[in-house]
Amino acid sequence: MEQLKVFNKDRQYIGIASRDEIHLRGLWHETFHCWIMAEIDGKEYLYFQLRSQEKKDYPGLLDITAAGHLLSHEKVEDGIREVEEEIGIKVAMDELTYLGVIPYEKEMEGFIDKEHAHVYLLKRYIPFKTFILQEEEVSGIFLVPFYEFYQLWFGTEQHVSIEGMQEEENGERVRISMRVDKGMFVPHSDSFYRATLDAIKSCKD
């Protein structure tokens, strides 16, 4: 059973608890988020992972490029392992830009998630064929235009055009282009998306 550090809302360390207990009781804990951004023909895109249909929560929805929990014995920097584990991309810490700690809260039946998310940005163009997907976690990778995604959440856009690839059960990769609405993305809170996207925007500007 995974053991995680427990904090209060002000990020003061309290102790250690199992991942299940943390989500049952709604205890604050640390996570590592890595967004990957690429510039293609002068336009900026974010890479989103397509969550596997095997995932218990939000199967088949688009989410942060790579993310995961920090275990009780890990430092924040150790979270970089998630990038290679989930999407097969080797990254060094000095390639990442630290965007800060963004609080994240989500409550569902029998599950309360309260995260101090350490958020990082990697600026790198990565061809789809380069990704090696962790089958039980990720089933695809998609490019989403940054500005249009921002407008989808906080502007007047109702749909956004995305392009990517999905890995079938037989291992075959299928290229996909489609227009999607907000329902295709994991429903993180507006405050979390705004804080994250504003931090990315400030960094790229």
C-alpha positions as CSV (number, residue, x, y, z in Angstrom):
1,M,0.0,0.0,0.0
2,E,1.4,3.4,-1.0
3,Q,2.3,5.7,1.9
4,L,2.2,9.4,1.4
5,K,3.1,12.5,3.5
6,V,0.2,14.3,5.0
7,F,0.0,18.1,5.3
8,N,-2.4,20.7,6.4
9,K,-3.9,23.3,4.1
10,D,-0.9,25.6,4.7
11,R,1.5,22.9,3.6
12,Q,2.8,22.2,7.1
13,Y,3.8,18.5,7.5
14,I,1.6,16.4,9.8
15,G,2.6,12.8,9.3
16,I,2.2,9.7,7.0
17,A,-0.9,7.8,5.9
18,S,-1.9,5.3,3.2
19,R,-3.1,6.6,-0.1
20,D,-6.5,5.0,0.5
21,E,-6.9,6.7,3.9
22,I,-5.8,10.1,2.5
23,H,-8.5,10.0,-0.2
24,L,-11.1,8.6,2.2
25,R,-10.5,11.3,4.8
26,G,-9.7,14.1,2.4
27,L,-6.1,14.8,3.8
28,W,-3.8,17.2,2.0
29,H,-0.9,15.5,0.2
30,E,1.7,16.3,-2.5
31,T,1.6,15.5,-6.2
32,F,3.8,16.2,-9.2
33,H,2.4,17.6,-12.4
34,C,4.3,18.0,-15.6
35,W,2.8,19.8,-18.6
36,I,4.6,19.6,-21.9
37,M,4.3,22.4,-24.4
38,A,5.5,22.5,-28.1
39,E,5.6,25.3,-30.6
40,I,4.6,24.1,-34.1
41,D,4.6,26.5,-37.0
42,G,4.5,29.4,-34.6
43,K,1.6,28.1,-32.6
44,E,1.8,26.8,-29.1
45,Y,0.3,23.4,-28.1
46,L,-0.1,21.5,-24.9
47,Y,0.3,17.7,-24.9
48,F,-2.6,15.9,-23.1
49,Q,-2.6,12.2,-22.1
50,L,-5.7,10.2,-22.8
51,R,-6.5,8.3,-19.7
52,S,-6.8,4.5,-20.1
53,Q,-10.3,3.0,-20.1
54,E,-9.0,0.8,-17.3
55,K,-8.6,3.8,-14.9
56,K,-11.1,3.9,-12.0
57,D,-11.6,7.6,-12.3
58,Y,-12.1,9.6,-15.5
59,P,-11.4,6.8,-18.0
60,G,-11.1,7.9,-21.6
61,L,-10.7,11.6,-20.8
62,L,-7.8,14.0,-21.6
63,D,-5.6,15.1,-18.7
64,I,-2.3,16.6,-17.6
65,T,0.6,15.3,-19.7
66,A,2.0,13.4,-16.8
67,A,1.2,13.5,-13.1
68,G,1.4,11.3,-10.0
69,H,1.6,11.2,-6.2
70,L,4.8,11.8,-4.2
71,L,5.5,8.9,-1.9
72,S,6.4,9.4,1.7
73,H,10.1,8.9,1.1
74,E,10.3,11.1,-2.0
75,K,11.4,14.6,-2.6
76,V,9.5,16.8,-5.0
77,E,12.2,16.3,-7.6
78,D,11.6,12.5,-7.5
79,G,8.2,13.1,-9.1
80,I,10.0,13.4,-12.5
81,R,9.8,9.6,-12.7
82,E,6.2,10.0,-13.6
83,V,7.0,11.4,-17.0
84,E,9.0,8.4,-18.1
85,E,6.7,5.9,-16.3
86,E,3.5,7.2,-17.9
87,I,4.6,8.4,-21.3
88,G,8.1,7.0,-21.8
89,I,9.9,10.4,-22.2
90,K,13.3,10.9,-20.4
91,V,13.5,14.4,-18.8
92,A,16.1,16.0,-16.6
93,M,15.0,18.4,-13.8
94,D,17.1,21.3,-15.3
95,E,14.9,21.1,-18.4
96,L,11.8,21.9,-16.4
97,T,10.4,25.3,-15.4
98,Y,8.9,25.3,-11.9
99,L,5.5,27.0,-12.0
100,G,4.8,26.7,-8.2
101,V,2.5,24.9,-5.9
102,I,-1.2,25.0,-7.0
103,P,-3.8,23.7,-4.6
104,Y,-6.3,21.2,-6.0
105,E,-9.5,20.0,-4.5
106,K,-12.0,17.5,-5.9
107,E,-14.7,15.6,-4.0
108,M,-16.7,12.6,-5.3
109,E,-18.6,9.9,-3.5
110,G,-16.2,8.1,-1.2
111,F,-13.2,10.0,-2.6
112,I,-11.9,13.4,-1.4
113,D,-8.8,14.6,-3.2
114,K,-6.8,17.5,-1.7
115,E,-3.5,18.1,-3.4
116,H,-0.6,20.5,-3.1
117,A,0.4,20.1,-6.7
118,H,4.0,20.9,-7.7
119,V,3.5,22.0,-11.3
120,Y,6.3,22.0,-13.9
121,L,6.5,22.9,-17.6
122,L,8.7,21.3,-20.2
123,K,9.0,23.1,-23.5
124,R,9.8,20.4,-26.1
125,Y,8.4,19.2,-29.4
126,I,8.0,15.4,-29.2
127,P,6.8,13.4,-32.2
128,F,3.9,11.0,-31.4
129,K,5.9,8.0,-32.3
130,T,8.4,8.8,-29.6
131,F,5.9,8.3,-26.7
132,I,5.9,4.9,-24.9
133,L,2.6,4.6,-23.1
134,Q,2.1,2.9,-19.8
135,E,-0.8,0.7,-20.9
136,E,-2.8,0.5,-17.7
137,E,-2.5,4.3,-17.3
138,V,-2.4,6.0,-20.7
139,S,-4.0,5.0,-24.0
140,G,-3.1,8.1,-26.2
141,I,-1.4,11.5,-26.5
142,F,-3.1,14.5,-28.1
143,L,-1.9,18.0,-29.0
144,V,-4.3,20.8,-27.9
145,P,-3.7,24.4,-29.0
146,F,-3.0,26.4,-25.9
147,Y,-4.9,29.6,-26.7
148,E,-8.0,27.7,-27.9
149,F,-8.0,25.5,-24.8
150,Y,-7.8,28.6,-22.6
151,Q,-10.8,30.1,-24.5
152,L,-12.7,26.8,-24.2
153,W,-12.6,27.1,-20.4
154,F,-12.7,30.9,-19.9
155,G,-13.8,32.4,-23.2
156,T,-16.3,32.0,-25.9
157,E,-15.1,28.8,-27.5
158,Q,-17.4,25.8,-27.3
159,H,-15.2,23.3,-29.1
160,V,-11.5,22.9,-29.8
161,S,-9.7,20.9,-32.6
162,I,-7.2,18.4,-31.4
163,E,-4.9,15.9,-33.0
164,G,-3.1,12.9,-31.6
165,M,-2.8,9.2,-31.5
166,Q,-4.5,6.4,-29.6
167,E,-3.0,3.0,-28.9
168,E,-5.4,0.1,-29.6
169,E,-5.5,-3.1,-27.5
170,N,-3.4,-4.9,-30.2
171,G,-0.7,-2.3,-29.9
172,E,-1.6,-0.6,-33.2
173,R,-1.5,3.2,-33.1
174,V,-4.2,5.2,-34.8
175,R,-3.9,8.9,-35.7
176,I,-7.0,10.9,-34.7
177,S,-8.1,14.4,-35.5
178,M,-11.4,15.7,-33.9
179,R,-13.3,18.6,-32.5
180,V,-14.2,18.2,-28.8
181,D,-15.9,20.1,-26.1
182,K,-15.1,20.5,-22.4
183,G,-16.6,17.1,-21.7
184,M,-13.6,15.4,-23.2
185,F,-11.3,16.8,-20.5
186,V,-11.0,15.7,-16.9
187,P,-13.3,18.2,-15.0
188,H,-10.6,19.8,-12.8
189,S,-12.0,22.9,-11.1
190,D,-12.0,26.2,-13.0
191,S,-9.7,27.7,-10.3
192,F,-7.1,24.9,-10.9
193,Y,-7.2,25.3,-14.7
194,R,-7.0,29.1,-14.5
195,A,-4.1,29.0,-12.1
196,T,-2.2,26.4,-14.1
197,L,-2.9,28.0,-17.5
198,D,-2.1,31.5,-16.2
199,A,1.2,30.2,-14.8
200,I,2.1,28.6,-18.2
201,K,1.1,31.8,-20.0
202,S,3.3,33.9,-17.8
203,C,6.2,31.5,-18.3
204,K,5.9,31.4,-22.1
205,D,5.5,35.2,-22.3
